[in-house]
């Protein structure tokens, strides 16, 4: 392979990773909530938007560093309140009811934000430590000549990976994670064993919202912040969850990056680019109705 | 059951009475309606004739969406135009020939209603219908977005209400989609190409390879065609073009394709927030410090505005070429009169979108005064082939054959932050392309204006 071609593929892959990184972050919370609580949360895009709005306002007033500290906590609290105040009443109702109520909530959040901040885009500039380009050819040995990539997008990829590993470690290596995983398998048995599983699940819901907040902080400067961005991100993120298999974390990660790659590699073909994510979804679901890592019989 | 039936029949008869009442009211009013028109010797078209001592204009601008910044400035200009029409001032002192007196239009006080096009043709049409049907506007205007302008032009023709285009730059507006009831003062993509082509070749050389990113609707399409045509005439090669959805905010995947091509010029056929995002992201991707084919990589934004330059940031636009209809730093009498009035009112200078909307409102009012009536066919005829000065440098012609204005336009370049005097001084005027150099034969584009009286 010529050096030129390697450079080109490298850049396309970076762009794919970077596009997928936001989808992964949003889908991660979505799939976590579905996997534990069995709720299809259509308000998850709105949570992302809420995170982005909070982040842009905090960043513009007291600095970006504070946004990173404050926003996840606020979103965590918001998630807990949302689960206790609304979602828990819908556990035993059909998925359609859950979709309707969460979708309604998404519209409410969207309109409230529009009411407070107006319908226009809020400019979200990245912090000075995150702007500029990284000269990739100085770091990656197989690249030739001049290959640069925006620093912020690299940070976004890194944040996405770090969050995925964080969630993975939490579920795999802690006592809390063990209980959650057991609860996902058989919540009734956990109750018989005297474990307060619903309290843990509430925390998981808050965690999902927290991750949406992280996505809002780091994705905001890329997707921009306006009242439609929530709905805009919801559809691809939901597709990521479906393609990956409902409730599967590795599935969501793989599917997120898969869609990012698909968008990146079809950029030159405008007609295909606008439908590619749906095309991928159709193909995957035809071949494997439960999604890439989905459990057998679940939403198949 | 029986009782219910009786009740029903009673209802019906009451309804019948009401219906009969309404019908007779219409019948009674009809002869009056005819009499009045026979007396005025002009039949009713659209919202003509106007009753009362005031006349209403409709201003339909994008208050949300990708072009909302332009829309906000357009609305400021419209309000100022109404103020001047009613009380004098601004370009009323410089427009020549002018029949405007500063006491309203034809003795009637000017009022206005506003609407939000949402940068979306369907929303624009709905808002326009409301203005026409409910508010009874005699003329309406606005933009931005050519798709929106064209949709409204068709509605104008259908309704018999004149539409004065705001910011619309697509060739189609006064080309294949031109309408008798639509008028455009703003320049178009063809003129941009004609003015920009030679200057780009002079600055960047004749052996250049261009990659276009284009907003996927009428304006983007015609601008891509025109810039391609006039740069290829200078010897440039067009490597590729990607149509990007108007709603895009992240252009990274398209910019990656640009990086991976052998193009050494990136042409952004984007406007408003689209351009702000695509240009700042192109800079993020290092395109302004890159060498391609042994040459410095360059970015061109064929349709420029001061608002966009502001949004994209002075450092990002430094040295980037483009064209513009008008800039507030122009020193002619008309431009300065407008800038002074606008600054006095709002505290900062107007954009090109504001300028075109302001001029359009005055031109319509002036045409009514010239015609001595609001009767649309007469007003349209007064505007067709009207030549005037005192709104921008030199003379302007409203060509009757396609309702397009021809005047000098500007080729501009982003100003380096170090050279700016004040935060609104963002564009450097490289050259003033003469009207005779950018004008083209009316039959360059197909299309028919349609009849003076709406069918």
Interface residues (C-beta under 8 A of the other chain):
Chain A: X7 X8 X11 X12 X14 X15 X18 X19 X119 X120 X121 X123 X131 X133 X146 X148 X149 X150 X152 X153 X222 X223 X224 X229 X232 X263 X264 X267 X268 X270 X273 X274
Chain B: X63 X64 X68 X69 X216 X240 X242 X243 X244 X245 X247 X249 X250 X252 X253 X254 X256 X257 X259 X260 X273 X277 X281 X284 X285 X286 X289 X290 X291 X311
